[in-house]
Amino acid sequence: MAAGGGRYFCTAGRGLEPFLAREVRSRLGATEVDCVSGKVFFSTEAEPGELRKLKSGERLFLLLKKHPPLAVSREKGKMLHEIKSLVTEEPKYWRDVTSIWRNFYGSKGKKDNVSQENPLPLKRRSEEETNTATKKQKTEQVQETAPEECQVAAGERCAVPEGKSDPDCWTESKTSLGEPSKSSGEEPVANEQPSFSFRVSCRCSGAIAKLLPSQEIGRAVGIALMKQCGWRADLRDPDLEIFVHLNDIHSVVGIPLFRLPLANREYIKTAGLRSTIAWAMASLAEISAGAFVLDPMCGLGTILLEAAKEWPEACYWGADISESQLEGADTNIRTASLMDKIELLKASVKALPLPSESFDAVISDIPFGKKFKITKDIQFLPDILQEMERVLRVGGTIVLLLSQDLHKHMDGITKCAENDSPNAISDGANETATAKALNVDENSSSVVNGVEKSFLSSRQTRFRSLVPDGVYGVSLGKTDAFIYKYRKISCPLPKRT
């Protein structure tokens, strides 16, 4: 097998699975692409450097096994035996696995290739991941059928800290594995290759999590591998990590290929919007060479950074009313060495000092959350959109990230039926809400009162030039959000006097 070739899976934030599936096909030439909640499975012959370039995924794994969910038994001993049988195989199988792993990283092995990726000691990271995962596991045990969510790094612009719901966050088995018991009569199988240090990271959710804790499963699997392969346990800095995820959808075993998540961008000094969401938004804008792209509420500039890194032949502009946000954006731009690609200006999104029809794409995260929420945002949204529409050229696109509250009112701007959005993607619980929002009854009085009545009554007189081209439900940790895409098909009508 060629270096880097094989079967993989990559975790993704809820709602970003379709973006990741499209990306692995286009960027890696992937085949056998299969999406489930929180994960995308695929095959590719791409080299490690190309795999590392994935922008919409969280963590990348070499897939060892993917099976239907295990039948849950009341007997813990029986369940542990089935789990160990699922993970362990004859020694030749694991020698083949480690051979693939060596090919991926070359003869130097994993440590030399990834140690510099992680600025924090592994022990500290493991403890942080364990604490986060333990809290999340309790929630998953109550909500067995809840979709997997995406953990995000600190600095998101939403109301809650980002590190709350990661599809690749798991409770690690840090209990001492010890040595194989001599009284068991089982001796380690001689390994033709040098001994590996390893650890097992296990995550359980759904029915199986009610019977067995992740730590107990991880310890049992670890001891079985020690006996079978002659490997030695190292919970702090192992050569090899075995990832086991058991839930009501599937049983998955894999090896993480990079210690840091793909979503951790080395070129972003201060995190703003989650980089995977920013990249997904930019990918919808259809940025071409020579295009002019604007983020009129750029904050720390994450969207502009992701876009400029991926589509460097375009020209980018960012505006914000906040001096401190612009300073942070400028620092990020300099860190990423994109000073020649991105221009910043201080301006209000409601009165941009820019010519009409001067941009090919407008991409923006409409601020929400406790810290950044726009005061009386529902009143200001029409004015914000009108200014965006003004500076956008005919044929251009607007891509917006909206809170759930703004999402409820967004379809009052243009006449939007469900059939107008053939590319829309809704995920899990968001599907019903999105479908209902896309079919708002114009005569309905249940949501029409005060400001909302004025907002909705404008649908026939404003923004006729904007045609909806997709609504995508995504997760920002505990906060759900929606990506809206509009295309400008004509010049707006002049204001009535």
Buried (B, 14 or more C-beta within 10 A) or exposed (E): EEBBBBBBBBBBBBBBBBBBBBBBBEBBEBEEBEBBBBBBBBBBBBBBEBBEEBBBBBBBBBBBBBEEBBEBBEEEEEBBBBBBEBBBBEBEEBEEBBEBBBBBBEEEBBBEBBEEEBEEEBEEBBEEBBEBBBBBBEEBBEEBEBBBBBBBBEBBBBBBBBBBBBBBBBBBBBEEBEEBEEEEEBEBEEBEEEEBBBBBBBBBBBBBBEBBBBBBBBBBBBBBBBBBBBBBBBBEEBBBBBBBBBBBBBBBBBBBBBBBBBBBBEBBBBBBBBBBBBBBBBBBBBBEEEBBBBBBBBBBBBBBBBBBBBBEEBBBBBBBBBEEBBBBBBBBBEBBEBEEBBBBBEBBBEEBEBEBBBBBBBBBBBBBBEEBBBEEBBBBBBEBBBBBBBBBBEEBBBBBBBBBEBBBBBBBBBBBEBEBBEEBBBBBEBEEBBEEBBEBEEEEEEBBEEEBEBBBEEBEEBBBBBBBBBBBBBBBBEBBBBBBBBBBEEEBEEEEE
